Amino acid sequence: MTAPRTPLTALVAVAALLTLLVPTSAHAGRKPTVEGYRQVLRTWEGSRADDLIRSWGVPQSTFDTPGGARILIYQSSSSYTTPTYSVSSYNDFTGTVTTNRYGGHTYRFSCTTEVEVRGGLIVHWRFEGNACTADERGHLDLTGYADPHQEGVVVMEVERRGTAHRARIRPGDVVTAVAGEPVTTPEELDAAVFRHFVGKTIKLEVMRDGDSRTVRVRLRHKRE
């Protein structure tokens, strides 16, 4: 089961308007950033191109390179025009009224993303534009390993005061699913968590001492 991912057109349009209209303090930790968009694209590395197309829609154009790769090109654009208003002033000396109009400025946003596909899998990507932004993705701040004798990721170490530590996840726990998506390797665990925004609360399925439990985790920025 794969968690749904936001279509590119909605991602770019919403991110662009939030960046322009909402002060940073109004949604601390949720300001769309270029790094957040990179994180979105990283979650697709190694995934099937067909899955990307189902999530983002059919690309605006494609072409094949001499080296045998197929390039999917996604383009999105939006614009916002500020409201107009008038200010009038009366001149006592001349007895005239002067009216000045303000606003009406149009801001344009665009993002072009090229996705390289080989053998049906996404291997590389690049993007350009002033609206290639997205909310940053969360991290669990833990290390783990895949145990061949059981399903899930065995937790080795939990960073103190990090996301997993705050959720009372501890070494020896086995994480088997993230938001309903099964995980069997540390890479799958990271990718599943990265699909969700900082500030969102997700459910982890955890095995502890042979018992299954559901742990609610509020995602935070990665601790540096």
Secondary structure in CASP SS format (residue, H / E / C, confidence):
PFRMAT SS
TARGET T0000
AUTHOR 0000-0000-0000
METHOD secondary structure of the structure
MODEL  1
M C 1.00
T C 1.00
A C 1.00
P C 1.00
R C 1.00
T C 1.00
P C 1.00
L H 1.00
T H 1.00
A H 1.00
L H 1.00
V H 1.00
A H 1.00
V H 1.00
A H 1.00
A H 1.00
L H 1.00
L H 1.00
T H 1.00
L H 1.00
L H 1.00
V C 1.00
P C 1.00
T H 1.00
S H 1.00
A H 1.00
H H 1.00
A C 1.00
G C 1.00
R C 1.00
K C 1.00
P C 1.00
T E 1.00
V H 1.00
E H 1.00
G H 1.00
Y H 1.00
R H 1.00
Q H 1.00
V H 1.00
L H 1.00
R H 1.00
T C 1.00
W C 1.00
E C 1.00
G C 1.00
S C 1.00
R E 1.00
A H 1.00
D H 1.00
D H 1.00
L H 1.00
I H 1.00
R H 1.00
S H 1.00
W H 1.00
G C 1.00
V C 1.00
P C 1.00
Q C 1.00
S E 1.00
T E 1.00
F E 1.00
D E 1.00
T C 1.00
P C 1.00
G C 1.00
G C 1.00
A C 1.00
R E 1.00
I E 1.00
L E 1.00
I E 1.00
Y E 1.00
Q E 1.00
S E 1.00
S E 1.00
S E 1.00
S E 1.00
Y E 1.00
T E 1.00
T C 1.00
P C 1.00
T C 1.00
Y E 1.00
S E 1.00
V E 1.00
S E 1.00
S E 1.00
Y E 1.00
N E 1.00
D C 1.00
F C 1.00
T C 1.00
G C 1.00
T E 1.00
V E 1.00
T E 1.00
T E 1.00
N E 1.00
R E 1.00
Y E 1.00
G C 1.00
G C 1.00
H C 1.00
T E 1.00
Y E 1.00
R E 1.00
F E 1.00
S E 1.00
C E 1.00
T E 1.00
T E 1.00
E E 1.00
V E 1.00
E E 1.00
V E 1.00
R E 1.00
G C 1.00
G C 1.00
L E 1.00
I E 1.00
V E 1.00
H E 1.00
W E 1.00
R E 1.00
F E 1.00
E E 1.00
G C 1.00
N C 1.00
A C 1.00
C C 1.00
T C 1.00
A E 1.00
D C 1.00
E C 1.00
R E 1.00
G C 1.00
H E 1.00
L C 1.00
D C 1.00
L E 1.00
T E 1.00
G E 1.00
Y E 1.00
A E 1.00
D C 1.00
P C 1.00
H C 1.00
Q C 1.00
E C 1.00
G C 1.00
V E 1.00
V E 1.00
V E 1.00
M E 1.00
E E 1.00
V E 1.00
E C 1.00
R C 1.00
R C 1.00
G C 1.00
T H 1.00
A H 1.00
H H 1.00
R H 1.00
A C 1.00
R C 1.00
I C 1.00
R C 1.00
P C 1.00
G C 1.00
D C 1.00
V E 1.00
V E 1.00
T E 1.00
A E 1.00
V E 1.00
A C 1.00
G C 1.00
E E 1.00
P E 1.00
V C 1.00
T C 1.00
T C 1.00
P H 1.00
E H 1.00
E H 1.00
L H 1.00
D H 1.00
A H 1.00
A H 1.00
V H 1.00
F H 1.00
R C 1.00
H C 1.00
F E 1.00
V C 1.00
G C 1.00
K C 1.00
T E 1.00
I E 1.00
K E 1.00
L E 1.00
E E 1.00
V E 1.00
M E 1.00
R E 1.00
D C 1.00
G C 1.00
D E 1.00
S E 1.00
R E 1.00
T E 1.00
V E 1.00
R E 1.00
V E 1.00
R E 1.00
L C 1.00
R E 1.00
H C 1.00
K C 1.00
R C 1.00
E C 1.00
END
